């Protein structure tokens, strides 16, 4: 982190500084205080980190932020009205001081993969940084921006949300030069009411766009396509099914694809030109994510060769889109999160696996669907029937998934409320040569079902 002063922090946040300090770090955790750090306590629903200001000072905080205006501290202090807002304001001022570009990424499905692909592409020709882990909320985004330095040429910042107003506050801090919206799905529909509501919430990312900024939108999504001319900024579209998009893809049987420039001017790929690309992760939905990365790469001056090299360099790992072989099985572990749209896309990938074996969809319930939960899970069941030979459903909505699968003619569809029983039944049915997809919302912890199926140790 670059050096800044408490006076600068006061100017950025509209707060009042008592004393002076030169700072090179910001911490929201009183237990982890780097050298020359500003401690910024957050008040949550069940705790108030202001109660730990003393501990932060004991641990070496050089200065503190506080909304307790009647308290005095033995180190310089910055008094603000609301520390949560101050964190965003501080990050916004710091981001402007560093001066690099920011690419903001949001969407119902695929934003993390798109973020990673963007970083892989942009790192080919630029000094790039990215959101690490899941630091994509109103606390994580500022911490991401604090990672910028004056040498950072581009920061790829993922922005997640589940309520109106969250993206408005985050984009005001990030001030993106380019804002990517991957799609409009049904994630968080419980809080946003409808897909139109979700679209409205996602479009909040454009509120903080730089005056000469650009929106990069998936043109295969009708809700985004229909609004592209009403957004008040430059818009670049990408898609596979919509040939009118600025950037499209032609898919090949071997998994490679051509990136085709239909109407994106002023880039290293002339209009009418194309280049070949390939991913190490499967699925047409990931080609869409790759097109978003390619569009941003072209806008920021990358060459087709750099973009193709970046795309093929990305490898999934951990609980996201991880395909591997173990004990003779093809395992597709995608346990990080789930929505009806993501379920359908991932099940389509399963449908192309294990040509000589059976395909098992092991699916956990999807959360935050509200009144859409019944239909959303039936959709997942119908998709399982279209692409799998058997469905093993787990969680409070397992019965709805099974009902959807049976409606579509699937004979082998089973609901479980216990992962131990699920894994035991799966071990009886699955044979080497079969493919198994494990997917569900994070709260379902489907990686535990996978570990039990493979006979591995499982943490409680």
KEVOVO-889347 format. One record per residue (C-alpha): z, x, y. Coordinates in steps of 0.25 Angstrom, whole numbers, plus 2048, in hexadecimal, padded with zeros to 3 digits. Each point is the difference from the previous one (the first is absolute). Last residue first. Layout:
ZXY
...
END
This chain:
82C7BB782
7F780C7FE
7F77FF7F4
7FE80B7F6
7F28007FA
7FC7F87F3
7F27FE806
8027F1801
80E802806
7F980980B
7F67F6803
80A7F5801
808809809
7F3803809
8007F1802
80B80080A
7FF7F1803
80580380E
7F4809803
7F67F47FD
7F98017F3
7F68087F8
8008067F3
7F18017FA
7FF8037F1
7F38057F9
7FF8017F1
7FB80C7F8
80E8017F9
8057F27FD
8077F6808
8067F47F9
80E8047FA
80280A80C
7FD7F4809
80B7F77FA
80A80B801
7FC80380F
8017F1804
80E7FF7F9
80680C807
7F97FB80D
8087F2800
7FB7F3806
7F38007F8
7F47F7800
7F48027F6
7F17FE801
7F88027F3
7F77F4800
7F880280D
7F87F4803
80080080F
80B7F5801
8088097F6
7FF80C80A
8047F780C
80C7FB7F7
80480E7FC
80180480F
8087F4804
8098037F4
80380E805
8047FB80E
80F8047FF
7FC80E7F9
7F78057F5
7F27FD7FB
7FA8067F4
7F17FC800
7F68037F5
7F28027FE
7FD80480F
7F67FF80B
7FD7F1802
80D7FB7FA
80880A809
7F97FA80C
8047F27FC
80E8057FF
80080780D
7FA7F3806
80C7F87FA
80980A806
7FB7FD80E
7FF7F17FD
80F8007FD
80580A80B
7F87FA80B
80C7F8805
80780D803
7F780C7FC
80B80B803
8008067F2
7F68017F5
8057FF7F1
7FE80B7F6
7F38027F8
7FD8077F3
7F17FE7FF
7FC8057F2
7F18047FD
7FC8017F1
7F880C7FA
7F28057FF
7FC7FE80F
80E805804
7FE7FE80F
7F67F8808
8097F3801
80C809804
7F880380D
7FE7F1803
80F7FE7FD
80380980C
7F77F8809
8067F37FC
80E805801
7FE80680D
7FB7F3806
80C7F87F9
80A80A806
80780C7FA
80880D803
80380D7FA
7FE7FE7F1
7F18047FF
8018077F2
7F37FF7F8
8038067F3
7F58037F6
8078017F2
7FF80B7F6
80F805802
7FD80180F
7F3800807
7FF7FF810
7FD7F680B
80980180C
7FC7F580A
80E802808
80D8027F8
7FF80F801
7F3806803
7F27FD805
7F680C802
7F880280D
7F780C800
7F47F77FD
8017F980E
80280D808
7F48077FA
7F77F4803
8067FF80E
7FE80F803
7F17FF7FA
7FD7F4809
80580780C
80C7FD808
8007FD80F
80B7F6802
7F87F47FF
7FA8057F3
80D8027FA
8057F3804
7F47F97F9
8028097F4
80F7FC7FF
7FC7F1801
7F58027F6
80A8077F6
8097F4801
7F47F77FC
7FD8097F5
80E7FE7FB
7FE7F17FF
7F48037F8
8098067F5
80480E7FB
80780C805
7FA80E800
7F67FB80B
7F1804802
7F780180B
7F1801803
7FA80080E
7F87F6808
7F77FF80C
7FB7F4807
80780380D
80380F800
80C8067F9
80680A809
8047F5809
7FB7FA80E
7FC7F27FA
8067F87F5
7F57F67FD
7FD8007F1
80680D7FB
8007FF7F1
80B8077F7
7FA8027F3
8097FD7F3
8068077F4
8067F97F5
7F68047F5
7F97F2801
7FD80280F
8057F880C
7F97FF80D
80980180C
8007FA80E
80280580E
7FD7F880D
8027F37F8
7F47F67FF
7FF8027F1
80D7F97FD
8048027F2
80380F801
80780180D
80280780D
8027FC80E
80180780D
8067F980C
80080580F
80B7F8807
8027F2806
8037F97F3
7F77F5801
7F38067F9
8078037F3
8077F37FE
7F77FA7F6
80080D7F8
80F8017FF
8027F37FA
7F48017F8
80580D7F9
7F48077FB
7FF80680E
80C8097FE
80480480E
80080D808
8057FD80E
7FD80A80A
80780680C
7FB80380E
80C7F9807
8098057F5
8047F67F6
80E7FA802
7FC7F27FE
7F78037F5
80B8017F6
8037F1803
7F47FD7F8
8088007F3
8097F5805
7F47F7804
7FA8037F2
80D7FC7F9
8017F3808
7F27FD7FC
8038037F2
80C7F6801
80E7FF803
80480E805
80E8017F9
7FD7FB7F2
7F2805802
80680E7FF
7F48057F8
7F57F67FF
7F4808803
7F980480D
7F880E7FF
80080E803
80380080F
7FE80E806
80480380E
7F980C807
80680680D
80E7FB7FC
80B7FE80B
80A8047F5
80C7FA809
7F97F3804
7FA7FF7F2
80E8007FA
8057F4809
7F47F87FF
8008037F1
80E7FA7FE
7FD7F4809
7FD7F67F5
8078037F3
7FD8077F3
7FB80E805
7FB80D7FC
7FA80B809
7FA80C7FA
7FE80C80A
7F480A7FE
80380A80B
7F5808806
7FE80D807
80E8057FE
80280D807
8097FB80B
8097FB7F5
8017F37F8
80C7FD7F7
8077F880A
7F57F67FE
8047FE7F1
80E7FE804
7FC7F580A
7F87FA7F5
80B8007F6
80A7F8809
7F77F4804
7F98017F2
7F680A7F9
80980B7FB
7FC7FC7F2
7FE80E7FB
7FA80A80A
7F87FA80C
7F580A803
7FC80D806
7F2806804
7FB80D805
7F27FC800
7F38037F7
8047FE7F2
80D7FA803
7F97F3806
7FB7FC7F2
80D8037F8
8087F980B
7F77F4800
8017FF7F1
80F800801
8017F680A
7F57F77F9
8098017F3
80C7FC809
7F97F5807
7FA7FA7F3
8047F2801
8057F780B
7FB80980B
80480B80A
7FC80E804
80280680D
7F780D803
80780880B
7FA80B808
80780C805
80780180E
80E8057FC
8067FA80D
7FA7F27FD
8068007F2
80D805806
8007F480A
7FD7F67F5
80A8067F6
80B7FE80B
7FB7F2803
8017FD7F1
80E8067FE
8047F980D
7FC7F37FB
80A8027F4
80A806809
8017F3809
80480080F
80180F801
80A80B804
7FB80F7FD
80C8097FD
80380F802
80B8047F7
80F7FD800
7FE7F2800
8047F480A
8007F17FC
7FE7F5809
7F1800800
8007FD7F1
7F18007FE
80080E7FB
7F780C7FF
80680D7FC
7FF80F804
80180E7F9
8047FA7F3
80780A7F8
8077F97F4
80C7FD808
7F77F980A
7FA7F87F5
80E7FC7FB
8047FB80D
7F37F8802
8037FA7F2
8057F2806
7F3800808
7FA7FE7F2
8027F1801
8007F97F2
7FD7F37F9
7F47FB809
7FC80E805
80480880C
7F980D801
80680D804
7F780A807
80680F7FF
7F880A808
7FF80D7F8
80180E805
8018057F2
7FE7F57F5
80A7F57FE
8007F97F2
80D7F97FE
7FF7F880D
7F37FA7FC
7F67FB80B
7FC80F803
7F780580B
7FC80F801
7FD80B80A
8097FD80C
80380680D
80D7F9806
8057FB80D
80C7F7804
8017F1801
7F27FB7FF
7FD7F1803
7F57F97F8
7F27FB804
7FC8057F2
7F580A803
80780580D
80E8017F9
7F98087F5
7FA80980B
80D803806
8068027F2
7F680C7FF
7F58027F7
7FC80C7F6
7F57FD7F6
8037FB7F2
END
